[in-house]
Amino acid sequence: MAYPEEEYLMISGIQHFKFCRRQWALIHVEQQWEENVHTVIGELMHKRAHDPYLTEKRAGVLVVRALPVASREMGVSGECDLVEFHKCEDGISLHGHRGQYSVYPVEYKKGKPKLTEEDRLQLAAQAMCLEEMFSTEIPAGAVFYGETRRRETVVFTEELRQEVRSCFSEMHEYYRRGYTPKVKRRKACSSCSLKEICLPGLSKTESVKTYLSHILEEDQE
């Protein structure tokens, strides 16, 4: 199945979706967003990484920043922070450059390596888009973390790829239905940029409707 371009979702959304399906729906389905210190730092870091279409040459390596990518099969589009094209004997051809090249995507993150899969899924999704666009295979990439100033290698296993496909399929279904999941309160809610919109504290106390009714009553007193 190939998705039409008007139904494409943002690749970066897979990180929100894996972290919290409700957070993803509030941002991508309901179009709500709030910034906190984490999102601001992340935004500044990405601006430093991105210089659209700038190509650098480093000893047999071509470096392209902010490379637009998409997948008709998964129905997603976005940008890769950085893609390295390494000269090799058996790879792809690049217009205007001699020889063959392998493809190596790199994603930039502000913090430190996570035990959870959000960052690896986002990078794998970018790699799968690149594979579709260049008709090649990409075995691995890397996530660069600002806190440690190091790259962490990510191997694109079939298990990781299947998780990417499963997430995007579910995301498309939510988006088609206009569905926002209910609150599932957990420790990570305290650092979420959408906690004032999501109102996770109401999940065990009262409904949003009841909460708003109380606010209106107080205003009338």
N, C-alpha and C positions, 0 to 999 in steps of 0.2 A: 504493500500500500504506500502511495506517495501522497504527502500532504500538499495542498495548494499553499502558496506563499502567504496568503492572508490568514492562514491558520497557524503560522509558525509561532512558537513560544521562545522565550529567551533561554539560551543555554545556561546562563548564570543562575536561573531560577531553580535548577536542580539542587543547588546547595541550600537554598531556603527550604525547598520541599523536603529534603532529607533531614534537615535540622528540625523542622516543624511544618507539617502540612497546612496547619491553620495560618502560620506566618506567610507561607507562600501564597495562599488564597487571598489573604488580606492585601498583599502587595500586587499580585498579578490578576486576580479576579475582581477585587473591589477597588483596586487602584489607590490604596492607602499606603502612606510611607512617612516615617519619622526618622530623623537622624539622632544618633547619640555619639559619644566619643569614639566608639569602635568603628561606626560607619564612616565618620569623618576622616579618621586616620587611614582607613582602607581606601577611601576615595583619593586622598592625597598620594598614597603609594602607587595607585594605579595610574594617576596622571603622570607621575615620574617615569613609570615603566612605558607609557604609551607616547609615541611620537608617530602618528599615523603614517604608515607606508614607508617609514625610514628603513633603509637597508644598509647594514654594515657588513664589511668583509673582514674576517679574522682568520687568517691562516687556514684557508680551505673551508671556512664556515660562513654562510650567509645568514644574517640575523634580520628578521622582519618583525616590526612591532605593530600592534593593533591590527592584526590581519583579520579581515572579515571572513567568517566561515558559516556554513549552513549545511543542513542535511534534509533532503526531501523525504527520505525514508523515516526519519524520526520527527520531522516537522519542527525543527528548531533552527535558530540562527543566533549569531553573536560575534564576539571578537576574541581572538587569542592575545593575551598580553604580549607574548613573544614566541616566535617560532624560529628554530635554528634549522638550517638546511646544511647538512654535513656532506662534504664531497666523499663519494664512495664508488666502488666498481659496479655495483648493481643497485640502482635506485631509480629515481624519476628524473625527467628532463625539465629544466626551468628555462623559460623564454629569456633570451639575452645572456645566458650563462652556459659555458661549456661544461661538459661532463655530466655525471650522474650524481644525484643527491638523495640522502635519507632525510626523513622529517622527524623533528624532535620538538614537541611543544613544551613551553614553560609557563606556569601560572604563578602570579605573585600574590602572596598573602601577608598581612601585617603582623600576625602573631607568631605562634610556635606550632610545631607539628601536633596534630590532633589524633586521639585514639579512634575517633569516629571517621566515617567515610566521606563526609561532605566534600572535602577538597579533592580527594582522589576521583570521586564521581564526576566532578566538574571538569577536571583535566581529561579524564577518559572520554567524556562526551565531546570535548574539543578534538581529541585525537580521532574519534570515530567520524566526525565531520570532515576532518582533513583527509582521512582515508577515502571517503566517498568522493571528495572533490579531486584528489590527485590519483585515484585508482591505485592505491598502494597499501602496504601494511605497516603499521607503526607499533612496535612492540612495547615501547616505554617512553616516558616523558619525565618531567620533574616539577615539583612545587617549591618555589623559593619563599622562605619565611623571613620576614623582616626582623623578627626578634632574635633569631639565631644567626641570621645572615648566611644561611646555608641552603643548598638545594637538597630536597629529599626525592630520591628516585621512586617513580611509580610504574610498576609493571602492569600492563593492560591485560589482565587475565580474562578468560571467557566468563568467569563468575562476575567480575567487575563490569564487563560489557553488558551482561544480561541484566544486571541491576540498573544500569543506565537506561536500557530499553524499557524495563518495567516501570521505572519512575516516570519517564516521559509519556508512556502510554496512560498511566494513571493521571498525570497532570493534564493531558489533553481531555480526558474524560471529565475531570473536575471543571475545567475551563468551559467545556461544551455545556455542562449542566449549570454553570454559574454557582457552583457549590463551595461553601466555606465550612470546613469541619468545626466541630465544637471544641471548646477549650479542654486541653489535657494538661493540667498544671504540673510543672516539674521545676527542678532547681534552675535550669537554664532560663526560665521565664524572667528572672530578675535582671538579666543583662540584655534582654531582647529590646530592640529599638521600638517595637510596636506594643510594648506592655500597656501603655496608656490608652491605646486603641483597642487592643485585644481584651483588656480587663480580666486577666487570669484569676484575680482574687475573687471574682464573682462565682467561679465554678463550683465552689463548695458552700456558698452563702445564699445568693439570690440571683435571679435572672437579670439580664440587662434591662428588660422592660420594667421590672420592679425597682431596680436601682434608679432609672431615669424618673420613674414616678415619684420616688422619694425626693429626688433633687427638685422636681417641679413643685412639690408640696412645700418644701423648705423655702423656695423662692416666693411663694404666695403668702407665707406667714409674716 
